[in-house]
Amino acid sequence: LLLALTKRIPYKHTMVATSTIRSDEGNVFVVEGGLVYDKEGSFDQKIEIIRIANNVPLMFQPGACALNRLTAEFNWKNTGLAQTKGELPYAPAKLLLHLAAVKVKFTSESKDAIADNGSISNSVTEVLRALNQQFLKFRNKQKLLLKNKQKEKIINQVIPALYSKLSSVLSVPSPPSDYLYSRIVSAPIVRLRLIEKSLYFKIINTTIEKYKFEITDNR
């Protein structure tokens, strides 16, 4: 599911979850979910839901489908998304929900919308809750990164000027700004430079802690 999402939808961040395998009157089923999120997109649009039943996309009657209704009833506000009660939240994201079952129960013979029952509701809610927790962690991490960038900007503006003044008074050389920032925040600083198609890493660590860095390709 993760591979399919990342290949078909070029969004920035992807989360996946799978429900517990359940049985309803002998009908074994499982619900899979994937959330793809573009952190640079607009929050003026609602989340788009992609509904699938046994690998077949459901294109019509979204309002009559249990997958749509349960997603709209789920509370997404703890992630900071705007949401009106009973409606889908606003976010630059797509939500894929796939019901794999021995026999899918539809609302009509046209097989455009999945019928609701207690077991399916529990499975869909389980998947939405897992995706919600992953999304919340991602959003909190983004907020922390933004806060650190703002702090770094202020430090890089004020501290070097202060050290430069002190250095001129004391007649000693002023240390580099990256060194100062690493000392102040008690964390290593990683700088990247692209020179003639080659990527160079510079790590400044003024702490006594040892860190491991992993290089990944998220293209």
Salt bridges, closest charged atoms under 4 A:
ASP24 OD2 - LYS105 NZ 3.44
GLU25 OE1 - LYS105 NZ 3.95
GLU32 OE1 - HIS98 ND1 2.82
GLU48 OE1 - LYS94 NZ 2.46
GLU73 OE2 - ARG69 NH1 2.86
GLU87 OE1 - LYS46 NZ 3.09
ASP116 OD2 - ARG69 NH2 1.97
GLU126 OE1 - ARG22 NH1 2.97
GLU152 OE2 - ARG191 NH2 2.36
ASP178 OD1 - ARG191 NH2 2.88
ASP217 OD2 - ARG219 NH2 2.66
